[in-house]
Amino acid sequence: MTKPADKSLLKNRKVVEEINRHLWIESEKQGRDIGFDQAAKDWLENFSKAWMSYHMPKQKAPKLSSSKSSASKSTRSKSTSSSKTKVK
């Protein structure tokens, strides 16, 4: 079914409203009631990440790899130091 972290979103009234909207749209597309559980599973898997990044930006999921961010930081500092050298 859904992951425990995803289920915690179901406590948010706005998330439930979005899932109900998704339920209505998908049920109309299929010509039958798909049910709240199926709509919730589909919405959580396919739309929750984008919804959270827009509506809850301070609660973004952590980045998958910290090596990328440290690599980009070192690249930035190299380019910054090289640009300082060119200015002199």
N, CA, C and O atoms as CSV, one atom per row, in Angstrom:
chain,resi,resn,atom,element,x,y,z
A,1,MET,N,N,0.843,-1.180,0.000
A,1,MET,CA,C,0.000,0.000,0.000
A,1,MET,C,C,0.887,1.241,0.000
A,1,MET,O,O,1.773,1.339,-0.848
A,2,THR,N,N,0.692,2.180,0.899
A,2,THR,CA,C,1.492,3.404,0.928
A,2,THR,C,C,2.535,3.308,2.023
A,2,THR,O,O,2.389,2.535,2.970
A,3,LYS,N,N,3.585,4.096,1.888
A,3,LYS,CA,C,4.643,4.127,2.884
A,3,LYS,C,C,4.153,4.858,4.127
A,3,LYS,O,O,3.294,5.733,4.021
A,4,PRO,N,N,4.683,4.519,5.313
A,4,PRO,CA,C,4.257,5.213,6.536
A,4,PRO,C,C,4.452,6.719,6.486
A,4,PRO,O,O,3.618,7.462,7.003
A,5,ALA,N,N,5.541,7.187,5.872
A,5,ALA,CA,C,5.770,8.637,5.759
A,5,ALA,C,C,4.687,9.288,4.919
A,5,ALA,O,O,4.244,10.399,5.211
A,6,ASP,N,N,4.265,8.592,3.875
A,6,ASP,CA,C,3.215,9.122,3.014
A,6,ASP,C,C,1.890,9.190,3.747
A,6,ASP,O,O,1.117,10.128,3.548
A,7,LYS,N,N,1.618,8.207,4.595
A,7,LYS,CA,C,0.351,8.176,5.315
A,7,LYS,C,C,0.219,9.364,6.261
A,7,LYS,O,O,-0.893,9.799,6.557
A,8,SER,N,N,1.331,9.886,6.731
A,8,SER,CA,C,1.260,11.044,7.621
A,8,SER,C,C,0.684,12.259,6.900
A,8,SER,O,O,0.106,13.141,7.535
A,9,LEU,N,N,0.838,12.309,5.586
A,9,LEU,CA,C,0.250,13.406,4.805
A,9,LEU,C,C,-1.269,13.379,4.868
A,9,LEU,O,O,-1.914,14.418,4.724
A,10,LEU,N,N,-1.845,12.204,5.080
A,10,LEU,CA,C,-3.308,12.080,5.104
A,10,LEU,C,C,-3.932,12.805,6.294
A,10,LEU,O,O,-5.152,12.963,6.346
A,11,LYS,N,N,-3.123,13.243,7.239
A,11,LYS,CA,C,-3.626,14.027,8.374
A,11,LYS,C,C,-3.858,15.486,7.980
A,11,LYS,O,O,-4.550,16.224,8.682
A,12,ASN,N,N,-3.278,15.890,6.858
A,12,ASN,CA,C,-3.398,17.266,6.378
A,12,ASN,C,C,-4.700,17.411,5.580
A,12,ASN,O,O,-4.916,16.704,4.596
A,13,ARG,N,N,-5.552,18.323,6.010
A,13,ARG,CA,C,-6.859,18.532,5.374
A,13,ARG,C,C,-6.717,18.892,3.899
A,13,ARG,O,O,-7.511,18.437,3.076
A,14,LYS,N,N,-5.731,19.692,3.557
A,14,LYS,CA,C,-5.536,20.098,2.164
A,14,LYS,C,C,-5.110,18.922,1.284
A,14,LYS,O,O,-5.478,18.854,0.111
A,15,VAL,N,N,-4.342,18.008,1.844
A,15,VAL,CA,C,-3.943,16.814,1.104
A,15,VAL,C,C,-5.169,15.946,0.820
A,15,VAL,O,O,-5.334,15.443,-0.292
A,16,VAL,N,N,-6.022,15.774,1.824
A,16,VAL,CA,C,-7.235,14.986,1.637
A,16,VAL,C,C,-8.132,15.625,0.578
A,16,VAL,O,O,-8.751,14.918,-0.217
A,17,GLU,N,N,-8.205,16.953,0.563
A,17,GLU,CA,C,-8.972,17.647,-0.482
A,17,GLU,C,C,-8.393,17.354,-1.865
A,17,GLU,O,O,-9.139,17.121,-2.816
A,18,GLU,N,N,-7.061,17.364,-1.976
A,18,GLU,CA,C,-6.418,17.069,-3.254
A,18,GLU,C,C,-6.692,15.626,-3.681
A,18,GLU,O,O,-6.937,15.354,-4.856
A,19,ILE,N,N,-6.649,14.716,-2.726
A,19,ILE,CA,C,-6.911,13.313,-3.043
A,19,ILE,C,C,-8.362,13.136,-3.477
A,19,ILE,O,O,-8.640,12.385,-4.411
A,20,ASN,N,N,-9.286,13.817,-2.811
A,20,ASN,CA,C,-10.695,13.745,-3.223
A,20,ASN,C,C,-10.886,14.308,-4.625
A,20,ASN,O,O,-11.685,13.779,-5.399
A,21,ARG,N,N,-10.170,15.364,-4.958
A,21,ARG,CA,C,-10.224,15.920,-6.313
A,21,ARG,C,C,-9.670,14.906,-7.313
A,21,ARG,O,O,-10.232,14.700,-8.388
A,22,HIS,N,N,-8.560,14.280,-6.937
A,22,HIS,CA,C,-7.942,13.256,-7.773
A,22,HIS,C,C,-8.891,12.061,-7.944
A,22,HIS,O,O,-9.008,11.497,-9.032
A,23,LEU,N,N,-9.558,11.692,-6.862
A,23,LEU,CA,C,-10.540,10.609,-6.898
A,23,LEU,C,C,-11.628,10.906,-7.922
A,23,LEU,O,O,-11.984,10.046,-8.728
A,24,TRP,N,N,-12.145,12.107,-7.887
A,24,TRP,CA,C,-13.215,12.499,-8.802
A,24,TRP,C,C,-12.738,12.462,-10.253
A,24,TRP,O,O,-13.416,11.910,-11.120
A,25,ILE,N,N,-11.562,13.054,-10.514
A,25,ILE,CA,C,-11.034,13.111,-11.877
A,25,ILE,C,C,-10.773,11.710,-12.421
A,25,ILE,O,O,-11.193,11.385,-13.532
A,26,GLU,N,N,-10.085,10.888,-11.647
A,26,GLU,CA,C,-9.745,9.549,-12.128
A,26,GLU,C,C,-10.979,8.663,-12.260
A,26,GLU,O,O,-11.049,7.837,-13.170
A,27,SER,N,N,-11.945,8.821,-11.373
A,27,SER,CA,C,-13.194,8.057,-11.476
A,27,SER,C,C,-13.950,8.442,-12.738
A,27,SER,O,O,-14.517,7.582,-13.411
A,28,GLU,N,N,-13.960,9.737,-13.064
A,28,GLU,CA,C,-14.604,10.197,-14.291
A,28,GLU,C,C,-13.906,9.618,-15.518
A,28,GLU,O,O,-14.565,9.194,-16.467
A,29,LYS,N,N,-12.583,9.601,-15.501
A,29,LYS,CA,C,-11.823,9.063,-16.628
A,29,LYS,C,C,-12.134,7.583,-16.856
A,29,LYS,O,O,-12.276,7.134,-17.993
A,30,GLN,N,N,-12.238,6.831,-15.749
A,30,GLN,CA,C,-12.443,5.391,-15.854
A,30,GLN,C,C,-13.916,5.007,-15.935
A,30,GLN,O,O,-14.245,3.857,-16.227
A,31,GLY,N,N,-14.796,5.961,-15.677
A,31,GLY,CA,C,-16.220,5.679,-15.741
A,31,GLY,C,C,-16.735,4.840,-14.581
A,31,GLY,O,O,-17.786,4.205,-14.675
A,32,ARG,N,N,-15.987,4.845,-13.495
A,32,ARG,CA,C,-16.386,4.103,-12.289
A,32,ARG,C,C,-15.698,4.732,-11.081
A,32,ARG,O,O,-14.727,5.475,-11.226
A,33,ASP,N,N,-16.205,4.432,-9.895
A,33,ASP,CA,C,-15.599,4.929,-8.659
A,33,ASP,C,C,-14.365,4.092,-8.351
A,33,ASP,O,O,-14.470,2.887,-8.121
A,34,ILE,N,N,-13.198,4.726,-8.346
A,34,ILE,CA,C,-11.967,3.973,-8.071
A,34,ILE,C,C,-11.722,3.796,-6.581
A,34,ILE,O,O,-10.887,2.982,-6.186
A,35,GLY,N,N,-12.431,4.542,-5.752
A,35,GLY,CA,C,-12.284,4.419,-4.304
A,35,GLY,C,C,-11.188,5.302,-3.751
A,35,GLY,O,O,-10.200,5.590,-4.427
A,36,PHE,N,N,-11.375,5.732,-2.507
A,36,PHE,CA,C,-10.425,6.650,-1.878
A,36,PHE,C,C,-9.046,6.013,-1.720
A,36,PHE,O,O,-8.033,6.673,-1.950
A,37,ASP,N,N,-8.993,4.732,-1.328
A,37,ASP,CA,C,-7.689,4.090,-1.111
A,37,ASP,C,C,-6.848,4.073,-2.380
A,37,ASP,O,O,-5.658,4.386,-2.336
A,38,GLN,N,N,-7.447,3.712,-3.502
A,38,GLN,CA,C,-6.726,3.689,-4.770
A,38,GLN,C,C,-6.320,5.106,-5.188
A,38,GLN,O,O,-5.206,5.324,-5.664
A,39,ALA,N,N,-7.223,6.057,-5.007
A,39,ALA,CA,C,-6.914,7.446,-5.354
A,39,ALA,C,C,-5.779,7.978,-4.480
A,39,ALA,O,O,-4.887,8.671,-4.969
A,40,ALA,N,N,-5.814,7.654,-3.190
A,40,ALA,CA,C,-4.764,8.106,-2.273
A,40,ALA,C,C,-3.420,7.494,-2.662
A,40,ALA,O,O,-2.407,8.193,-2.697
A,41,LYS,N,N,-3.407,6.207,-2.950
A,41,LYS,CA,C,-2.169,5.534,-3.339
A,41,LYS,C,C,-1.597,6.168,-4.605
A,41,LYS,O,O,-0.405,6.468,-4.668
A,42,ASP,N,N,-2.444,6.371,-5.608
A,42,ASP,CA,C,-2.008,6.959,-6.864
A,42,ASP,C,C,-1.507,8.385,-6.669
A,42,ASP,O,O,-0.456,8.750,-7.198
A,43,TRP,N,N,-2.249,9.195,-5.915
A,43,TRP,CA,C,-1.861,10.590,-5.687
A,43,TRP,C,C,-0.545,10.661,-4.915
A,43,TRP,O,O,0.336,11.450,-5.256
A,44,LEU,N,N,-0.412,9.837,-3.875
A,44,LEU,CA,C,0.812,9.855,-3.073
A,44,LEU,C,C,2.015,9.447,-3.907
A,44,LEU,O,O,3.095,10.019,-3.756
A,45,GLU,N,N,1.845,8.472,-4.779
A,45,GLU,CA,C,2.961,8.006,-5.601
A,45,GLU,C,C,3.316,8.977,-6.719
A,45,GLU,O,O,4.490,9.139,-7.051
A,46,ASN,N,N,2.311,9.623,-7.302
A,46,ASN,CA,C,2.545,10.395,-8.518
A,46,ASN,C,C,2.529,11.911,-8.364
A,46,ASN,O,O,3.127,12.614,-9.179
A,47,PHE,N,N,1.865,12.424,-7.348
A,47,PHE,CA,C,1.680,13.876,-7.273
A,47,PHE,C,C,2.108,14.509,-5.948
A,47,PHE,O,O,2.267,15.728,-5.875
A,48,SER,N,N,2.293,13.714,-4.914
A,48,SER,CA,C,2.559,14.296,-3.591
A,48,SER,C,C,3.870,15.077,-3.535
A,48,SER,O,O,3.940,16.119,-2.883
A,49,LYS,N,N,4.898,14.590,-4.206
A,49,LYS,CA,C,6.196,15.270,-4.153
A,49,LYS,C,C,6.101,16.683,-4.740
A,49,LYS,O,O,6.584,17.646,-4.145
A,50,ALA,N,N,5.476,16.788,-5.907
A,50,ALA,CA,C,5.323,18.105,-6.540
A,50,ALA,C,C,4.407,19.001,-5.709
A,50,ALA,O,O,4.671,20.195,-5.567
A,51,TRP,N,N,3.336,18.435,-5.163
A,51,TRP,CA,C,2.401,19.206,-4.347
A,51,TRP,C,C,3.111,19.737,-3.106
A,51,TRP,O,O,2.955,20.904,-2.747
A,52,MET,N,N,3.890,18.880,-2.454
A,52,MET,CA,C,4.607,19.306,-1.249
A,52,MET,C,C,5.647,20.373,-1.553
A,52,MET,O,O,5.805,21.321,-0.784
A,53,SER,N,N,6.353,20.229,-2.658
A,53,SER,CA,C,7.383,21.227,-2.968
A,53,SER,C,C,6.765,22.593,-3.227
A,53,SER,O,O,7.401,23.617,-2.977
A,54,TYR,N,N,5.536,22.622,-3.723
A,54,TYR,CA,C,4.862,23.896,-3.974
A,54,TYR,C,C,4.162,24.429,-2.726
A,54,TYR,O,O,4.288,25.610,-2.404
A,55,HIS,N,N,3.426,23.571,-2.023
A,55,HIS,CA,C,2.603,24.013,-0.901
A,55,HIS,C,C,3.309,23.944,0.452
A,55,HIS,O,O,2.895,24.612,1.399
A,56,MET,N,N,4.360,23.151,0.549
A,56,MET,CA,C,5.072,22.993,1.815
A,56,MET,C,C,6.581,23.034,1.555
A,56,MET,O,O,7.274,22.061,1.851
A,57,PRO,N,N,7.099,24.122,1.018
A,57,PRO,CA,C,8.506,24.148,0.596
A,57,PRO,C,C,9.500,23.942,1.731
A,57,PRO,O,O,10.614,23.477,1.487
A,58,LYS,N,N,9.136,24.270,2.944
A,58,LYS,CA,C,10.060,24.103,4.066
A,58,LYS,C,C,10.155,22.654,4.517
A,58,LYS,O,O,11.039,22.310,5.301
A,59,GLN,N,N,9.257,21.797,4.035
A,59,GLN,CA,C,9.262,20.394,4.420
A,59,GLN,C,C,9.672,19.505,3.256
A,59,GLN,O,O,9.169,18.389,3.128
A,60,LYS,N,N,10.575,19.979,2.409
A,60,LYS,CA,C,11.029,19.200,1.262
A,60,LYS,C,C,11.731,17.937,1.753
A,60,LYS,O,O,12.311,17.907,2.838
A,61,ALA,N,N,11.663,16.912,0.937
A,61,ALA,CA,C,12.358,15.669,1.248
A,61,ALA,C,C,13.864,15.921,1.162
A,61,ALA,O,O,14.310,16.727,0.346
A,62,PRO,N,N,14.645,15.242,1.995
A,62,PRO,CA,C,16.094,15.432,1.944
A,62,PRO,C,C,16.663,14.961,0.614
A,62,PRO,O,O,16.097,14.078,-0.032
A,63,LYS,N,N,17.785,15.551,0.203
A,63,LYS,CA,C,18.422,15.174,-1.055
A,63,LYS,C,C,18.928,13.737,-0.946
A,63,LYS,O,O,19.306,13.283,0.134
A,64,LEU,N,N,18.931,13.035,-2.064
A,64,LEU,CA,C,19.321,11.639,-2.065
A,64,LEU,C,C,20.810,11.450,-1.817
A,64,LEU,O,O,21.202,10.532,-1.096
A,65,SER,N,N,21.630,12.287,-2.391
A,65,SER,CA,C,23.064,12.106,-2.268
A,65,SER,C,C,23.727,13.407,-1.841
A,65,SER,O,O,23.520,14.453,-2.455
A,66,SER,N,N,24.521,13.332,-0.788
A,66,SER,CA,C,25.223,14.528,-0.335
A,66,SER,C,C,26.510,14.729,-1.118
A,66,SER,O,O,27.074,15.823,-1.093
A,67,SER,N,N,26.993,13.694,-1.821
A,67,SER,CA,C,28.231,13.824,-2.586
A,67,SER,C,C,28.074,14.804,-3.738
A,67,SER,O,O,29.022,15.509,-4.082
A,68,LYS,N,N,26.886,14.860,-4.339
A,68,LYS,CA,C,26.652,15.806,-5.427
A,68,LYS,C,C,26.732,17.238,-4.931
A,68,LYS,O,O,27.346,18.087,-5.577
A,69,SER,N,N,26.115,17.512,-3.786
A,69,SER,CA,C,26.119,18.881,-3.288
A,69,SER,C,C,27.516,19.294,-2.855
A,69,SER,O,O,27.896,20.450,-3.044
A,70,SER,N,N,28.292,18.378,-2.278
A,70,SER,CA,C,29.643,18.753,-1.896
A,70,SER,C,C,30.519,18.933,-3.130
A,70,SER,O,O,31.418,19.774,-3.131
A,71,ALA,N,N,30.266,18.148,-4.188
A,71,ALA,CA,C,31.023,18.301,-5.425
A,71,ALA,C,C,30.702,19.642,-6.082
A,71,ALA,O,O,31.598,20.321,-6.584
A,72,SER,N,N,29.437,20.016,-6.077
A,72,SER,CA,C,29.086,21.296,-6.684
A,72,SER,C,C,29.626,22.457,-5.865
A,72,SER,O,O,29.976,23.497,-6.425
A,73,LYS,N,N,29.700,22.299,-4.555
A,73,LYS,CA,C,30.277,23.349,-3.718
A,73,LYS,C,C,31.752,23.519,-4.029
A,73,LYS,O,O,32.236,24.646,-4.134
A,74,SER,N,N,32.484,22.398,-4.181
A,74,SER,CA,C,33.898,22.502,-4.473
A,74,SER,C,C,34.121,23.089,-5.865
A,74,SER,O,O,35.085,23.826,-6.073
A,75,THR,N,N,33.252,22.779,-6.810
A,75,THR,CA,C,33.342,23.356,-8.143
A,75,THR,C,C,33.116,24.856,-8.086
A,75,THR,O,O,33.818,25.627,-8.741
A,76,ARG,N,N,32.115,25.269,-7.287
A,76,ARG,CA,C,31.837,26.701,-7.151
A,76,ARG,C,C,33.028,27.428,-6.543
A,76,ARG,O,O,33.387,28.511,-7.006
A,77,SER,N,N,33.648,26.852,-5.513
A,77,SER,CA,C,34.756,27.540,-4.869
A,77,SER,C,C,35.967,27.591,-5.803
A,77,SER,O,O,36.734,28.552,-5.755
A,78,LYS,N,N,36.152,26.576,-6.652
A,78,LYS,CA,C,37.255,26.609,-7.610
A,78,LYS,C,C,37.021,27.705,-8.642
A,78,LYS,O,O,37.934,28.462,-8.973
A,79,SER,N,N,35.797,27.783,-9.147
A,79,SER,CA,C,35.512,28.804,-10.147
A,79,SER,C,C,35.596,30.196,-9.543
A,79,SER,O,O,36.019,31.137,-10.214
A,80,THR,N,N,35.204,30.335,-8.296
A,80,THR,CA,C,35.286,31.623,-7.620
A,80,THR,C,C,36.740,32.016,-7.422
A,80,THR,O,O,37.110,33.166,-7.662
A,81,SER,N,N,37.578,31.065,-6.984
A,81,SER,CA,C,38.981,31.403,-6.761
A,81,SER,C,C,39.698,31.673,-8.076
A,81,SER,O,O,40.569,32.541,-8.125
A,82,SER,N,N,39.360,30.958,-9.142
A,82,SER,CA,C,39.999,31.207,-10.419
A,82,SER,C,C,39.589,32.554,-10.993
A,82,SER,O,O,40.392,33.235,-11.632
A,83,SER,N,N,38.333,32.937,-10.762
A,83,SER,CA,C,37.883,34.241,-11.258
A,83,SER,C,C,38.556,35.363,-10.496
A,83,SER,O,O,38.814,36.426,-11.059
A,84,LYS,N,N,38.843,35.142,-9.230
A,84,LYS,CA,C,39.560,36.154,-8.456
A,84,LYS,C,C,40.986,36.310,-8.992
A,84,LYS,O,O,41.524,37.416,-9.034
A,85,THR,N,N,41.578,35.215,-9.391
A,85,THR,CA,C,42.934,35.256,-9.913
A,85,THR,C,C,42.966,36.022,-11.227
A,85,THR,O,O,43.894,36.795,-11.465
A,86,LYS,N,N,41.979,35.824,-12.078
A,86,LYS,CA,C,41.928,36.502,-13.362
A,86,LYS,C,C,41.757,38.000,-13.204
A,86,LYS,O,O,42.257,38.778,-14.017
A,87,VAL,N,N,41.044,38.407,-12.151
A,87,VAL,CA,C,40.806,39.829,-11.930
A,87,VAL,C,C,42.092,40.561,-11.575
A,87,VAL,O,O,42.278,41.713,-11.966
A,88,LYS,N,N,42.962,39.917,-10.855
A,88,LYS,CA,C,44.231,40.542,-10.443
A,88,LYS,C,C,45.046,40.847,-11.600
A,88,LYS,O,O,46.149,41.376,-11.456
